[in-house]
Amino acid sequence: MNHLNEENQDANISSEELLVSQPLLPRFAWEDERAFLREVIKAKQALDIAELTAIIWQKTNH
């Protein structure tokens, strides 16, 4: 059982390292205001789609 916990912990560390090594926002966007705004707009659109999907999902399951 302890062996499984060690593997799980290693997987968690790898995931955390991956998050640190890959920034949420591409580095070029921090240097260019237009690129930054494009990334913000893309993120907003993704959130809007997720919200609409959740609303549709709730309506079809109730």
Backbone as CSV, one residue per row, in Angstrom:
resi,resn,N_x,N_y,N_z,CA_x,CA_y,CA_z,C_x,C_y,C_z
1,MET,0.828,-1.199,0.000,0.000,0.000,0.000,0.871,1.261,0.000
2,ASN,1.964,1.202,0.741,2.863,2.343,0.808,3.459,2.647,-0.563
3,HIS,3.728,1.599,-1.337,4.279,1.771,-2.684,3.325,2.583,-3.567
4,LEU,2.024,2.320,-3.450,1.036,3.070,-4.228,1.012,4.532,-3.823
5,ASN,1.134,4.794,-2.531,1.152,6.179,-2.059,2.359,6.927,-2.611
6,GLU,3.513,6.244,-2.673,4.712,6.884,-3.205,4.538,7.212,-4.683
7,GLU,3.942,6.289,-5.454,3.703,6.549,-6.872,2.740,7.711,-7.053
8,ASN,1.682,7.745,-6.234,0.707,8.828,-6.308,1.368,10.158,-5.972
9,GLN,2.231,10.153,-4.960,2.921,11.383,-4.575,3.849,11.839,-5.699
10,ASP,4.546,10.894,-6.339,5.410,11.243,-7.465,4.601,11.850,-8.602
11,ALA,3.415,11.304,-8.856,2.551,11.842,-9.910,2.113,13.256,-9.569
12,ASN,1.797,13.502,-8.294,1.393,14.844,-7.871,2.539,15.835,-8.027
13,ILE,3.716,15.430,-7.678,4.874,16.310,-7.824,5.093,16.632,-9.298
14,SER,4.973,15.634,-10.146,5.155,15.863,-11.576,4.124,16.849,-12.103
15,SER,2.876,16.732,-11.648,1.826,17.656,-12.080,2.132,19.071,-11.619
16,GLU,2.582,19.204,-10.373,2.913,20.527,-9.849,4.083,21.124,-10.624
17,GLU,5.094,20.307,-10.904,6.237,20.798,-11.672,5.811,21.222,-13.068
18,LEU,4.883,20.485,-13.650,4.382,20.822,-14.975,3.677,22.176,-14.944
19,LEU,2.865,22.420,-13.908,2.161,23.694,-13.807,3.138,24.854,-13.670
20,VAL,4.206,24.647,-12.931,5.196,25.702,-12.741,5.977,25.933,-14.029
21,SER,6.286,24.860,-14.747,7.113,24.994,-15.940,6.343,25.550,-17.135
22,GLN,5.016,25.443,-17.117,4.203,25.941,-18.227,3.282,27.046,-17.721
23,PRO,3.651,28.299,-17.929,2.815,29.396,-17.441,1.449,29.394,-18.122
24,LEU,0.451,29.890,-17.413,-0.894,29.960,-17.970,-0.958,30.912,-19.153
25,LEU,-0.171,31.942,-19.103,-0.142,32.943,-20.166,1.202,32.855,-20.882
26,PRO,1.190,32.727,-22.198,2.465,32.660,-22.920,3.344,33.866,-22.603
27,ARG,4.628,33.637,-22.525,5.557,34.699,-22.115,5.502,35.917,-23.034
28,PHE,5.297,35.693,-24.334,5.263,36.835,-25.254,4.119,37.782,-24.917
29,ALA,3.055,37.265,-24.326,1.893,38.105,-24.030,2.180,39.104,-22.916
30,TRP,3.140,38.797,-22.053,3.479,39.742,-20.996,4.230,40.944,-21.560
31,GLU,4.869,40.769,-22.705,5.696,41.825,-23.275,4.951,42.678,-24.295
32,ASP,3.871,42.154,-24.845,3.132,42.845,-25.900,1.688,43.042,-25.437
33,GLU,1.280,44.293,-25.304,-0.057,44.588,-24.781,-1.157,43.993,-25.658
34,ARG,-1.004,44.064,-26.965,-2.034,43.517,-27.869,-2.129,41.999,-27.730
35,ALA,-0.986,41.344,-27.619,-0.988,39.888,-27.434,-1.636,39.533,-26.100
36,PHE,-1.345,40.326,-25.077,-1.957,40.109,-23.764,-3.476,40.215,-23.856
37,LEU,-3.959,41.256,-24.519,-5.408,41.448,-24.644,-6.054,40.324,-25.454
38,ARG,-5.368,39.843,-26.486,-5.891,38.701,-27.258,-6.043,37.479,-26.365
39,GLU,-5.054,37.234,-25.515,-5.117,36.078,-24.613,-6.238,36.245,-23.589
40,VAL,-6.436,37.464,-23.102,-7.525,37.724,-22.155,-8.873,37.475,-22.827
41,ILE,-9.023,37.926,-24.053,-10.280,37.727,-24.790,-10.523,36.244,-25.033
42,LYS,-9.481,35.497,-25.408,-9.640,34.057,-25.618,-10.054,33.362,-24.322
43,ALA,-9.481,33.783,-23.207,-9.842,33.191,-21.919,-11.291,33.507,-21.567
44,LYS,-11.721,34.735,-21.821,-13.110,35.135,-21.552,-14.075,34.325,-22.409
45,GLN,-13.736,34.138,-23.676,-14.590,33.342,-24.557,-14.686,31.897,-24.066
46,ALA,-13.582,31.340,-23.611,-13.592,29.972,-23.094,-14.472,29.868,-21.851
47,LEU,-14.397,30.865,-20.983,-15.250,30.870,-19.788,-16.723,31.011,-20.160
48,ASP,-17.026,31.844,-21.136,-18.412,32.001,-21.597,-18.957,30.687,-22.143
49,ILE,-18.150,29.993,-22.928,-18.579,28.708,-23.484,-18.814,27.702,-22.364
50,ALA,-17.925,27.673,-21.382,-18.089,26.753,-20.253,-19.361,27.068,-19.478
51,GLU,-19.644,28.344,-19.284,-20.850,28.740,-18.561,-22.106,28.337,-19.332
52,LEU,-22.127,28.589,-20.624,-23.287,28.208,-21.437,-23.469,26.694,-21.462
53,THR,-22.378,25.972,-21.547,-22.448,24.512,-21.530,-23.035,24.024,-20.214
54,ALA,-22.628,24.621,-19.110,-23.156,24.232,-17.801,-24.652,24.518,-17.710
55,ILE,-25.079,25.650,-18.234,-26.507,25.999,-18.210,-27.307,25.003,-19.037
56,ILE,-26.820,24.697,-20.229,-27.517,23.734,-21.094,-27.540,22.363,-20.434
57,TRP,-26.433,21.959,-19.835,-26.335,20.664,-19.165,-27.356,20.565,-18.027
58,GLN,-27.471,21.638,-17.248,-28.432,21.642,-16.137,-29.859,21.529,-16.647
59,LYS,-30.179,22.242,-17.712,-31.545,22.215,-18.246,-31.900,20.853,-18.821
60,THR,-30.942,20.176,-19.426,-31.239,18.873,-20.027,-31.274,17.760,-18.990
61,ASN,-30.699,17.980,-17.835,-30.672,16.942,-16.798,-31.695,17.170,-15.693
62,HIS,-32.517,18.181,-15.801,-33.543,18.411,-14.767,-34.903,18.317,-15.343
